[in-house]
Amino acid sequence: MPETKEFRWNYYVNKCRENLHIILAMSPAGDVLRVRCRNFPGLISNTNVDWFFPWPEDALTAVANNFMGAVELDDDARLKVTEHLVMVHLSVQTYSLEFKAVFKRNNYSTPKNYLDFISNYIAFLRDKRKLYEGLVRRLEGGLSTLARAQQDTEVLSKELAVQNEIIAEKTVVVTELIKDINAKTEIANVKAKAAAEKKAILEVQAKEIGIKSAEAEKALEEAVPALQAA
């Protein structure tokens, strides 16, 4: 074989053409498939078409077990969830036949729908677990805060009880002191009243003494000339 660049390139292209196989997997139904066949005739004329029919119950169970194996669930719950997934998908196929009989319209339930159903369930379960784990953390935080508040309240209640005892003792002392002050105040008021009365009497007597003193001085002044003459 000639070792030229052109030959090597042609050899590579021919080998790719002879051995390259393309598998196009899709699940169109109804008008979608007809439109694609009209727009791309090569899908029908130059290909081998394999039609995949609905999966049997055993296959649905095996697929569900495979996908649910990575989900954290109890064995009993995992079994029930798997059975429910299979039951729902099979019931859709049954109701699709009834729908066609009544409304003369097709409703397709493909394996892709089943895989999406499982994926949506796993995502929904993950989101709900995340939500409730957050709620549990908030509840635990709130309960911890309440517990700490209760402990603090008990400590403060004990301290308050001690302070109340001290206040009660001081209240007795202050009450006795107030009684003593009131009694002494009454005595002081009586003495002040007596002193005021005596002060008034003394003022009257001082006035009388002043008058008599003036009269005595006047009489003395009148007697002085006679005394000098004598």
Secondary structure in CASP SS format (residue, H / E / C, confidence):
PFRMAT SS
TARGET T0000
AUTHOR 0000-0000-0000
METHOD secondary structure of the structure
MODEL  1
M C 1.00
P C 1.00
E C 1.00
T C 1.00
K H 1.00
E H 1.00
F H 1.00
R H 1.00
W H 1.00
N H 1.00
Y H 1.00
Y H 1.00
V H 1.00
N H 1.00
K H 1.00
C H 1.00
R H 1.00
E H 1.00
N H 1.00
L C 1.00
H C 1.00
I C 1.00
I C 1.00
L C 1.00
A C 1.00
M C 1.00
S C 1.00
P C 1.00
A C 1.00
G C 1.00
D H 1.00
V H 1.00
L H 1.00
R H 1.00
V H 1.00
R H 1.00
C H 1.00
R H 1.00
N H 1.00
F C 1.00
P C 1.00
G H 1.00
L H 1.00
I H 1.00
S H 1.00
N C 1.00
T C 1.00
N C 1.00
V C 1.00
D C 1.00
W C 1.00
F C 1.00
F C 1.00
P C 1.00
W C 1.00
P C 1.00
E H 1.00
D H 1.00
A H 1.00
L H 1.00
T H 1.00
A H 1.00
V H 1.00
A H 1.00
N H 1.00
N H 1.00
F H 1.00
M H 1.00
G C 1.00
A C 1.00
V C 1.00
E C 1.00
L C 1.00
D C 1.00
D H 1.00
D H 1.00
A H 1.00
R H 1.00
L H 1.00
K H 1.00
V H 1.00
T H 1.00
E H 1.00
H H 1.00
L H 1.00
V H 1.00
M H 1.00
V H 1.00
H H 1.00
L H 1.00
S H 1.00
V H 1.00
Q H 1.00
T H 1.00
Y H 1.00
S H 1.00
L H 1.00
E H 1.00
F H 1.00
K H 1.00
A H 1.00
V H 1.00
F H 1.00
K C 1.00
R C 1.00
N C 1.00
N C 1.00
Y C 1.00
S C 1.00
T C 1.00
P H 1.00
K H 1.00
N H 1.00
Y H 1.00
L H 1.00
D H 1.00
F H 1.00
I H 1.00
S H 1.00
N H 1.00
Y H 1.00
I H 1.00
A H 1.00
F H 1.00
L H 1.00
R H 1.00
D H 1.00
K H 1.00
R H 1.00
K H 1.00
L H 1.00
Y H 1.00
E H 1.00
G H 1.00
L H 1.00
V H 1.00
R H 1.00
R H 1.00
L H 1.00
E H 1.00
G H 1.00
G H 1.00
L H 1.00
S H 1.00
T H 1.00
L H 1.00
A H 1.00
R H 1.00
A H 1.00
Q H 1.00
Q H 1.00
D H 1.00
T H 1.00
E H 1.00
V H 1.00
L H 1.00
S H 1.00
K H 1.00
E H 1.00
L H 1.00
A H 1.00
V H 1.00
Q H 1.00
N H 1.00
E H 1.00
I H 1.00
I H 1.00
A H 1.00
E H 1.00
K H 1.00
T H 1.00
V H 1.00
V H 1.00
V H 1.00
T H 1.00
E H 1.00
L H 1.00
I H 1.00
K H 1.00
D H 1.00
I H 1.00
N H 1.00
A H 1.00
K H 1.00
T H 1.00
E H 1.00
I H 1.00
A H 1.00
N H 1.00
V H 1.00
K H 1.00
A H 1.00
K H 1.00
A H 1.00
A H 1.00
A H 1.00
E H 1.00
K H 1.00
K H 1.00
A H 1.00
I H 1.00
L H 1.00
E H 1.00
V H 1.00
Q H 1.00
A H 1.00
K H 1.00
E H 1.00
I H 1.00
G H 1.00
I H 1.00
K H 1.00
S H 1.00
A H 1.00
E H 1.00
A H 1.00
E H 1.00
K H 1.00
A H 1.00
L H 1.00
E H 1.00
E H 1.00
A H 1.00
V H 1.00
P H 1.00
A H 1.00
L H 1.00
Q H 1.00
A H 1.00
A C 1.00
END
